[in-house]
């Protein structure tokens, strides 16, 4: 569904309805927010074709951050978009120009075979096509201003994009996860993403409050799609961040600390889903959230270890 010339693109990463990129059209020109992995480039191009947007009409590819499910396909995609420039946080720009460290860290986490299957070789972005977006940077899309806001918490190289035309944020991962399977008569369901390695709870809460201060009509989350009831969701995210850090502290220590933390987080999300009116909440959490719970547990543990160090 279109809202103010904004269209959701399912990148197809991992599963349907899991990872979104966004197309913004204005006066015959276009911008993309995030792009998925190398394996998603064909879907991105097909979405442009379906909308009748010429590749030459895309002026901008804006990255919320350089985690590979958001940015892994940027170099490959830009090869197909001759006029587009890449907009990225100053901490992320070097990794787009020279993705060697991104590649090495991803291979260390996933292994060579899984990296190749899910992501493929990362293509460098020519430095002359990279625009570094400091806090407050304005992207001009055919006269439509898109404001880049420094929004750490999920990652230190994270930005969110404010579109005054639609009164909406493109939030990357700082405004959490909201999968449509959890929608009920009470509205959308949301949970924070504390995935490793730069989760910072206070910074994430500050970023959420900054976003709420604009009184947005909607937020476009990467995982997944447009959500409204933004003030409620933001308040719930702030509350959950406190609860998750308390759970992490309570589970800290001992050889089985990771398993206990995963189990405690799972129980916490099941309880919240039940209170949200989700039918068979335990089964849905087990089916949809296992990867997110594992990553949240890892991110919380890294945060605890860093605080001790």
TAHUPE-V693501 format. One record per residue. N is the residue number from 1. PSI is psi in whole degrees, 0 to 359 (NA if undefined). Layout:
N_PSI + N_PSI
This chain:
1_138 + 2_139 + 3_111 + 4_38 + 5_19 + 6_133 + 7_137 + 8_134 + 9_119 + 10_112 + 11_344 + 12_2 + 13_130 + 14_301 + 15_161 + 16_143 + 17_24 + 18_318 + 19_119 + 20_147 + 21_168 + 22_139 + 23_128 + 24_122 + 25_138 + 26_116 + 27_44 + 28_359 + 29_167 + 30_153 + 31_150 + 32_140 + 33_114 + 34_165 + 35_0 + 36_201 + 37_180 + 38_326 + 39_352 + 40_355 + 41_318 + 42_321 + 43_321 + 44_315 + 45_322 + 46_324 + 47_320 + 48_315 + 49_318 + 50_328 + 51_355 + 52_25 + 53_117 + 54_146 + 55_327 + 56_345 + 57_354 + 58_116 + 59_332 + 60_141 + 61_111 + 62_126 + 63_128 + 64_325 + 65_175 + 66_17 + 67_144 + 68_334 + 69_350 + 70_328 + 71_358 + 72_333 + 73_8 + 74_311 + 75_316 + 76_318 + 77_319 + 78_334 + 79_334 + 80_353 + 81_88 + 82_335 + 83_358 + 84_143 + 85_153 + 86_129 + 87_127 + 88_152 + 89_147 + 90_329 + 91_337 + 92_337 + 93_313 + 94_329 + 95_339 + 96_325 + 97_320 + 98_96 + 99_17 + 100_317 + 101_322 + 102_315 + 103_312 + 104_317 + 105_321 + 106_319 + 107_325 + 108_325 + 109_312 + 110_341 + 111_157 + 112_313 + 113_314 + 114_323 + 115_313 + 116_320 + 117_315 + 118_329 + 119_317 + 120_168 + 121_129 + 122_133 + 123_127 + 124_149 + 125_127 + 126_135 + 127_326 + 128_348 + 129_3 + 130_129 + 131_120 + 132_124 + 133_97 + 134_169 + 135_128 + 136_0 + 137_135 + 138_126 + 139_128 + 140_109 + 141_92 + 142_43 + 143_356 + 144_112 + 145_134 + 146_112 + 147_130 + 148_124 + 149_130 + 150_117 + 151_75 + 152_173 + 153_308 + 154_319 + 155_152 + 156_347 + 157_36 + 158_136 + 159_154 + 160_157 + 161_124 + 162_121 + 163_102 + 164_331 + 165_314 + 166_356 + 167_54 + 168_151 + 169_143 + 170_111 + 171_358 + 172_238 + 173_359 + 174_339 + 175_23 + 176_190 + 177_139 + 178_87 + 179_139 + 180_339 + 181_339 + 182_0 + 183_139 + 184_186 + 185_341 + 186_356 + 187_197 + 188_155 + 189_144 + 190_149 + 191_149 + 192_160 + 193_114 + 194_30 + 195_152 + 196_156 + 197_10 + 198_26 + 199_128 + 200_104 + 201_315 + 202_321 + 203_321 + 204_317 + 205_320 + 206_321 + 207_318 + 208_315 + 209_323 + 210_318 + 211_318 + 212_331 + 213_340 + 214_357 + 215_58 + 216_149 + 217_329 + 218_163 + 219_134 + 220_102 + 221_150 + 222_323 + 223_77 + 224_125 + 225_187 + 226_134 + 227_147 + 228_200 + 229_44 + 230_320 + 231_318 + 232_312 + 233_319 + 234_317 + 235_321 + 236_322 + 237_314 + 238_316 + 239_316 + 240_325 + 241_317 + 242_317 + 243_319 + 244_320 + 245_325 + 246_318 + 247_317 + 248_317 + 249_319 + 250_331 + 251_357 + 252_142 + 253_147 + 254_155 + 255_332 + 256_22 + 257_322 + 258_314 + 259_320 + 260_323 + 261_317 + 262_315 + 263_319 + 264_319 + 265_317 + 266_314 + 267_322 + 268_315 + 269_324 + 270_316 + 271_316 + 272_319 + 273_320 + 274_315 + 275_338 + 276_355 + 277_17 + 278_125 + 279_135 + 280_57 + 281_320 + 282_317 + 283_320 + 284_318 + 285_316 + 286_327 + 287_321 + 288_327 + 289_5 + 290_320 + 291_317 + 292_321 + 293_317 + 294_314 + 295_321 + 296_318 + 297_317 + 298_316 + 299_320 + 300_322 + 301_318 + 302_319 + 303_315 + 304_315 + 305_319 + 306_321 + 307_322 + 308_321 + 309_NA
